[in-house]
């Protein structure tokens, strides 16, 4: 396992990635629950390897738990917290980010990974997602959080059609005047639309990444670094 992580870290760096995003808790709809301690231990194992192999790499930790975020910052001096819940799954997260003064990826989601796909009722998906993010940004600004990256949350509490509406209207998110992250790599919005297997979704991923960049995306979260680069 450790060797596989090391090989992957070297590959990511050699292929030209600027940021390594690491998580210890899968957000897939049917993924098993993981205790905070187990999540942290998984992260610590990966972070030790990254720090050893690529000490200059910018590290983003994918967690929605404030205590895990705090420990990763204290023990490993990580650079970014990437929270799929936008602070909704742990009431202490936003206060913790303010205290740590760490850059934060604010993603839009409703519910939890287990319930999110039943929460796709929007009057106007783009406007509603922007409104939700804007309210959270306002609260975070009041707490003194300066570095916020926004993520529309493709595939999180959105139907196939809503994902494509968001993509076609992605330029609207620039009104929030924040760096914009897009993560659509090998997601179901591609493989279900094309009726293919997830592992065959690279071509569709590349097309949507290109569209996202043309509409103002600043950061792409990808699996295939070389192709995206």
C-alpha positions in Angstrom: 0.0 0.0 0.0 2.7 2.5 1.0 4.7 1.7 -2.2 1.5 2.3 -4.3 1.1 5.7 -2.6 4.7 6.6 -3.2 4.5 5.6 -6.9 1.4 7.6 -7.3 2.9 10.7 -5.6 5.9 10.5 -7.9 3.7 10.1 -11.0 1.5 13.1 -10.0 4.5 15.3 -9.5 6.4 14.1 -12.6 3.3 14.7 -14.8 3.1 18.3 -13.7 0.5 18.7 -11.0 0.7 21.8 -8.8 -1.4 20.5 -5.9 -1.8 17.0 -4.4 -5.3 16.3 -3.0 -5.4 13.5 -0.4 -8.4 12.1 1.4 -9.1 9.3 3.9 -12.9 9.1 3.6 -14.6 8.2 0.3 -17.5 10.4 -0.6 -19.0 7.9 -3.0 -22.7 7.4 -2.3 -22.4 3.8 -1.0 -19.0 4.2 0.8 -18.6 2.9 4.3 -18.5 5.2 7.3 -15.0 5.9 8.7 -14.2 7.1 12.2 -12.3 10.4 12.6 -9.4 8.5 14.1 -9.2 6.0 11.2 -9.6 8.9 8.7 -6.7 10.7 10.3 -4.5 7.6 10.5 -5.1 7.0 6.7 -4.2 10.6 6.0 -1.1 10.6 8.2 0.2 7.6 6.3 -0.2 9.3 3.0 1.0 12.7 4.2 4.2 11.2 5.6 5.0 9.7 2.2 4.2 13.0 0.3 6.3 15.0 2.7 9.2 12.6 2.2 9.0 12.2 -1.6 7.7 15.7 -2.6 8.4 18.2 0.2 7.7 21.2 -2.0 4.3 20.0 -3.1 1.2 22.0 -2.2 -1.0 19.6 -0.2 -4.8 19.8 -0.1 -6.6 17.6 2.5 -10.0 16.3 1.6 -12.0 16.2 4.8 -15.3 17.6 6.2 -14.2 17.1 9.8 -12.8 20.0 11.8 -10.7 17.9 14.1 -9.1 16.0 11.2 -8.3 19.3 9.5 -6.8 20.7 12.7 -4.5 17.7 13.2 -3.4 17.6 9.6 -2.4 21.3 9.8 -0.7 20.9 13.2 1.1 17.6 12.5 1.9 17.9 8.7 1.5 21.7 7.9 -0.8 21.0 5.0 -1.7 23.9 2.7 -5.4 23.7 1.9 -8.6 22.1 3.4 -10.9 20.7 0.8 -14.4 20.3 2.4 -17.0 18.6 0.2 -19.8 19.8 2.6 -19.0 23.5 2.6 -19.0 23.4 6.4 -22.4 21.7 6.7 -21.4 18.3 8.1 -19.3 19.7 11.0 -20.5 22.8 12.8 -16.9 23.5 13.9 -15.2 23.4 10.5 -15.6 27.1 9.5 -14.5 28.4 12.9 -11.5 26.0 12.7 -10.5 27.2 9.3 -10.7 30.8 10.6 -8.5 29.9 13.6 -6.0 28.1 11.4 -6.0 30.8 8.7 -5.7 28.1 6.1 -7.0 28.3 2.5 -10.3 26.5 2.1 -12.1 24.9 -0.8 -15.8 25.6 -0.4 -17.8 23.0 -2.3 -21.6 23.0 -2.8 -23.4 19.9 -1.6 -26.7 19.1 0.1 -27.2 16.5 2.7 -24.6 13.8 3.0 -22.9 11.5 0.4 -25.6 8.9 1.3 -28.6 11.3 1.0 -27.4 13.9 -1.6 -29.0 12.3 -4.7 -32.4 12.7 -3.2 -31.9 16.5 -2.7 -31.8 17.7 -6.3 -34.8 20.1 -6.2 -33.7 23.5 -7.4 -35.7 26.4 -8.9 -32.7 27.4 -11.0 -29.7 25.2 -10.2 -26.9 27.7 -11.1 -28.6 30.6 -9.3 -29.4 28.5 -6.3 -25.8 27.1 -6.0 -24.3 30.6 -6.4 -26.7 32.0 -3.8 -25.7 29.2 -1.3 -22.0 29.7 -1.9 -22.3 33.5 -1.6 -24.1 33.2 1.8 -21.3 31.0 3.1 -18.6 33.2 1.7 -20.2 36.2 3.5 -20.1 34.3 6.8 -16.5 33.2 6.2 -15.4 36.7 5.4 -16.9 38.0 8.6 -14.8 35.4 10.5 -11.7 36.8 8.7 -11.2 33.9 6.3 -9.4 35.4 3.3 -8.4 32.5 1.0 -11.5 30.8 -0.4 -11.7 28.6 -3.5 -15.2 27.8 -4.8 -16.3 24.4 -6.2 -19.8 24.0 -7.7 -19.8 20.4 -6.6 -20.5 18.6 -9.9 -22.3 15.3 -9.1 -23.1 16.2 -5.5 -26.9 16.6 -5.1 -27.3 17.3 -8.8 -28.9 15.3 -11.6 -27.2 14.5 -14.9 -29.0 17.4 -16.5 -28.3 19.8 -13.7 -24.5 19.0 -14.0 -24.6 20.1 -17.6 -26.6 23.2 -16.9 -23.9 24.2 -14.3 -21.2 23.5 -16.9 -22.9 25.5 -19.6 -23.4 28.5 -17.1 -20.1 28.1 -15.4 -19.0 31.6 -16.2 -21.7 32.9 -13.8 -19.6 31.7 -10.9 -16.9 34.3 -11.7 -19.3 36.9 -10.3 -18.3 35.6 -6.8 -14.8 36.8 -7.6 -13.1 33.7 -6.2 -10.7 31.2 -7.7 -13.0 28.5 -9.3 -12.2 24.8 -9.0 -13.9 22.2 -11.3 -13.8 18.5 -10.5 -15.5 16.3 -13.1 -12.8 13.7 -13.8 -14.4 10.3 -14.7 -17.7 11.3 -13.0 -21.1 9.7 -13.7 -22.1 12.9 -15.6 -19.7 11.6 -18.3 -19.9 7.9 -18.2 -23.7 7.7 -17.8 -24.3 10.3 -20.6 -22.1 8.2 -22.9 -23.2 4.8 -21.6 -19.6 3.7 -21.0 -17.5 2.5 -18.0 -15.9 5.0 -15.7 -12.4 3.9 -16.7 -13.3 4.8 -20.3 -14.3 8.4 -19.5 -10.9 10.1 -20.1 -11.9 11.6 -23.5 -15.1 13.0 -22.1 -13.2 14.3 -19.1 -10.7 16.1 -21.4 -13.5 17.8 -23.3 -15.3 19.0 -20.2 -12.1 20.2 -18.6 -11.4 22.2 -21.8 -14.9 23.7 -21.7 -14.4 24.5 -18.0 -11.2 26.3 -18.7 -12.8 28.3 -21.5 -15.5 29.4 -19.0 -13.1 30.6 -16.3 -12.0 27.6 -14.2 -8.8 28.3 -12.3 -8.1 24.8 -10.9 -8.9 21.4 -12.3 -9.1 18.4 -10.0 -8.2 15.4 -12.1 -7.0 11.8 -12.0 -5.1 11.9 -15.3 -2.6 14.6 -14.6 -0.5 14.3 -17.8 -3.6 14.5 -20.1 -5.1 17.5 -18.2 -1.7 19.3 -18.2 
